[in-house]
Amino acid sequence: MKHLHYWPIAVVLGIAAVAAGGFVYHRTQVLDGTNTQAAMTSQKTFYHQLTKQYPQLKTAIDHDAKPDTYVIPGLLHTKTLTLQGGQVGTSSTMDPQGLAITPQYVVISAYSRDQKYHSVMYFLNKHTGRMVKQLVLPGRSHAGGLAYDPVSKRLWVTTETASKVASLSAYDASTWQQADFAKNHHATAFDHVLPMPSVKRASFITYHHNALYLGFFDRNAQGNFLALPLTVRGMPTNHGGHNIVLRGDNHPGHYSTSKRLQGATFYHGQLLFSQSYGIKPSHLLAFDNDGQRTWLDFDGDDTINNVTMPPYMEQIVADGEDLYVLFESASAKYRKADLEFHADRVVKLDLGALLH
C-alpha cells in the first residue's frame, strides 16, 4: 500500500467556495501524482447540496453500509502517459465515464478530454473509499463502459479499433489485479480485444446472468441493446443472444434515445437505464424485464419508474441492493458550468428505497 502525500497549497487560503457552492481544500492529497481528494466539495457540503436539490434521494442514500459516497480521483490532475512519445505526464482534463464494482473495488474509467494522454482506470477500496492504485490503458479510448464478470473475474471495457470499429476489450483477473501504474509507469496491454464490426458504436455495457449486454446506436435509427452470452471460458459470442430495440423520439428538437442513454444495469427483474440530458436533470428509468420483449419504448408508457437525478449522470451499477452512480459534472469541462449540482463523488443508493 502506498502512502498518501500531502502538499500545502498556500494560494488557496482565503479563496471563496466555487460558484456551485463547493468547498475548496487547503491541501492536496496525492497518490503517485494523481489527486485523491474531492475536486469541489467536502463530504458534508456534498450531502447537504444533494439532499437539498434532490430530496427524493435522501432516504435512499445508503448510510447503513459506509461509505455511501466515493470521491472520484484524478479530476484535478492525473499522472498518466502522453500519446505522443509515451512519456509520463499529467492530465488536468480527465473525464469519468465507466464504472464497475467488484467484491474489493469500485473501478472508474476516465479519458483525457484534451486527447493528449492515455485513458486510465482508478481503483478505490470498496469498503473504505480510499484510492488504492491506478491502471493506464493502451491508448485514448473513450472507455465509456465497464463491466465486471464475477465468474471469470474479467474487467471488460468498451473500446474501438485503430480503424474506428467498435470493440470490446478485457483484462484477465491476473492482469488487472497485479497492474499498478506506480510500479513501472507503463500502460497495461489488454488481454483480449474483440472487434464488433456489426456494431456502430459501443456506448455502454453491463453484465447479467452469464452474458454481456452491449448498448449501441446508429444516429439515424433507434438504439439497440445486444445480449452476448458468455462461453465456459467467459468469452462473448454472437450465437444464442437476442437484440432489444430501444425506441425513442428522433424528431428534430428532441433528445433521441441514441443521444441520451449512458448506462444500464439489472435489478430484481427490472432493467434500469441512466438517461442524461446534458445540463438538465438526469433520469433513472426502470423497465420490466421479463426476458420476452424485443423492444422498449422510452417515450411511451413502458417506464415503470422514473427517478430524477443530478445532471451528467454516466454509468450505473446494481450490486446486491445497492445502486452505484457515476457523474461527470465535476470534470474540468463542467466544473464552471452553471449547474444546480456538481457531483465529484460516486453515490451509493439503496434500490429498495429508491424504487419504492
N, C-alpha and C positions, 0 to 999 in steps of 0.2 A: 504493500500500500504506500502510495506516495504522500508526502506531506504537502499541505496547502501552505502557500507563502502569501504573506500579507504585505502589501506595499502601500504606504500612506500616500494620499494624493491631496496635497495642500490646496490646490486650486479649486477644489470643490467645496471647501469650507465656506459656509455662509451663502452658498448658491441656493436659490429657492427651488422648490419642487418643480418638476417638469410640468408642462401645460396640462397634461392629462391628470394631474393630481398625484403624480408618482412621488416616490421617495428617492432622494439622491444619497448614495452611500458615501461615507468619508474614507473608505479604503476598499481596495480591490482584492478579491480573493482569486488566486490563480492556481491552476494545476497544469504544469508544463506549458505555460504560455497561453492557456485558454481560461477566460474568466469563468468562475463558477458561482458568482453571486448574481442575484436578480438584476436585470437591466434597468428596471424602472421603480419597483415598489418594494417596501418591506412586506413581510407576511401579514402583519396587522392591517396595513393600508390596503393590501390586495383584497383581503377578506371583506373589509368594510366597503370598498368600492363595488366588489362583485355582488354582494348581497343587497346593496342599495339600488344598483341598477337592475339587478335580476333577482328580486325577492323570491321568485318561484324556485330558485336553486338552493335556497338556504337550508331547507330540510334535507336536501339530497347530498350536501357536502358531507363526505364520509369522515366524521370526526371519531368514529369508534375505532378505526384502524389507522393510526398515524403512519406516514404522513398523508394528509389529504390534498396536498399540492406538491409539485416537484419543480424546482427552479429550472428553467431552460438555460443551459450554459452556452457560452460561446457567442452570445448576441452582441457583445461589445467588442470582443476580439477572440479569434480562434487561431491557434497555431496549426498550420497545415502545409501543403506543398504548392508551389507555383505551377501553373500549367506550362508555362514557358521555362524549360530548364529543370523542372522538378526540384527546385531549391526550397528549403524551409522558409516560410514566410507567414505573415499574419493577415487574415481577412477580417475586416470590420463590417462585412455585409452578409454574414451567414443568415439564411432564411430557413427556419424549421419547416419540414414537410411531412415526414413519415414517422410513425410511432409503432413500436412493438413491445409486448410485455412478456417476459419470461419469468420463471419462478424466482430468479435472483435480480433481474434488471428491468428498468424502464429504459428503452432504447429509442433515441431520437435521431433521425437523419436530417441533414441540412445541406444546402448548396450555397455557394458564394454567388450572390446576385450580380456582382460585377464581372463574373465569368473569368476571373483571373486565377482562381485557386481550385484545388481539388475539393470535392464534396467529402463530408465526414459523417460519422456516427458517434454520438455521445452515449456512454453507458453510465446510468445512475443506479445506485443501490436501491432496490425496490423497497427496502424496509427502513432505510434512513434518509433517503433522498439525496445523499451526497454523490457527486460525480466521482466515478472510480477510474475511468480510463476513456480513451478516445481511439477510434479507428479511422484511418483515412482511406477513402475509396479510390480506385484506379481511374481517375478522370473527373469530369464535372457534371456527372449525371444529376438530373433534377431530383432523383431519389424520392419521388412523390408518394411512394407507398412502401411500407414494410409489412412483413408477415412472419410470424414465428410458428414453425411446425413443432408441436410438443412431442411428436413421435420420433422423428428423425433429428429433432433439435436444430434444424437448419434455420437460418435467417434469410428470407427472400426479399429482394429489392426490385422495384420496377425500374428498368433502365432502357437504354436504346443503343443499338449498334453504331459503329462509325458511319454506316450508310443511312443512319436515321430510321432504322427499322426497330419497332418495339421489341423489347426483350425482357426476359426475367433472369435475374442473376441471383446467385445464392452463395452463402458461406456455410461450409460444414461446421458442425459443432466444435470440432477440434481447432478450426481456424479462428472463428470469432472469439472463442473463449481464451485463446492464447495471445491473440493480436493485441498490441498496445503500442500506439504511435510513439509514445515517450521513450520506448526502449531503443528504437533504431531510426526513428523519423523516416520510415519508408511507408509507401502505400501498401495496402493489403490486397493482393490479387483475388478475384472471385474464384471459387472452386468450380462453379458452373455458370455458363452463360447460354441461355436458350433463346434464339431468335423466334419471334412470333410474327411471321410475315402476313398472317391473316388479320392481324390486329393493327388498327390505325394508330392508336396511341394507348399505352398502358398508363391509365390515370391513377388507379388505386388498386389495392389488393388486400385480401383478408383470408384467413384460414378457418375452415369449418368442416368437421366430420370427415377427415382424411381427404380433403380437397382444397385447392386454392381457388378462390373466386376473384376474377380479374375484371375490373371495370374499365371500359374503353369507349371511345366516342369517335364519331365522324361529325365534323362541324355542320354538315348539311343533312344530317339524319338523326334519328333517335339514338340514345345511348344503349349499351349492352352490358350485361353482367354475365360473364362466361365462367362456368364451373369446369375446373380442370382436376379430375380425380388423380390421386397420387398412387404410384405403384408401390410394391412392397419395399422398394428401395427409397421411397419418398420423393420420386421424381414425377412431375406433372405429365399427363398425357391428354391428348385431344379426343381420345376414344372414351365413350361411355358418359360424357358430361352432358350438360344442357345449357341453353342460352336463354336468358331472361331479357326481354326487350324493355328498356326503361323509357316510357313515353313521357313527353313533356311539351310545353308550348314553345314552338320555334318561330313564332311570329316576330317581325321586326319590333323592337322596343321592349321585348320581354326577355327574361332570363331563361334561355333554353336549358333543358336538362344537361346538355353537353357542356355547359359553361359553369355549372354551379355545384355539382357533386364532388366532394373532396375525400370521402371515405365511407366505408361500410363495415358492419360487424353484425354478428348473430347473437341473439339472446332469447332463450326460452320460447322458441317458436316464432320469434319476431326477427325481421330483417331491418336493421337500423342504418340510416344514411345521415352523414353530415352534409349540410347544404349551405353554402356560403354565398352571400350577396355583396361581397366587397365591403364597403363601409357600412352597409346596412346590417342589422342583426342577422346572425346565422340561425339555422333551424336544425333541430334533431328530429328526423322523420322516422316513424315506426310503421312498418307494414306487416300484415300477417304473412308468415312464411310457411305455407302448408306443403311445399315441395311439389305442387302440381301446376302452379301457374306458370305461364310462359311470358307474361308481361306485367308490368306495374305502371300505373298512371299517376304521375306526380301532380297533375293538375286536376284530377278528378276527386272522387270521394273514397279512394282506396286507402288513404292515410288513416291509421287508427290512433295515432298520437303525433302531436306537433309541439315541440318544446322550443321556445325562443331562447337563443344562446348569444353570447358576445360575438362581435364581428370577426371575420378572418379565421373561422374555425377550420382546422385541417383534419387530420386523421383521428378516428375514434377507435377504441379497442375495448370490447367487453371481456372482462376477466373475472369469472365467477359472478358475483353480484355487483361488481364494480364496473363503472364506465370511465376509462381514462380518455381525456380530451386534450388535444394539442391545438394551439393557436399560433399564428404567425404575426400577430398585430404588434408585437414588441420588437420585431426585426428593424434594422436601420431604415428601411424604406417606409415603414409605417409609424415609427415612434413619434414623429412630429405631426402625424395626421390628426385631424380634428375628429376623434372617435369618442363615443360615450364611455368606452372602456378599453384599456390595453391589457392584454394577458401575457405576462412574462413567465408564466408557470403552466405546467400541465395540471389540470384539475381532475381529481378523482371524485366521482359522484356515485351515490347509491342508486342503482337502477330501479329497485323496488319503489323507492320514494319518488324518483324522477318520473316514472311512467305510470304512477298510480291513477 
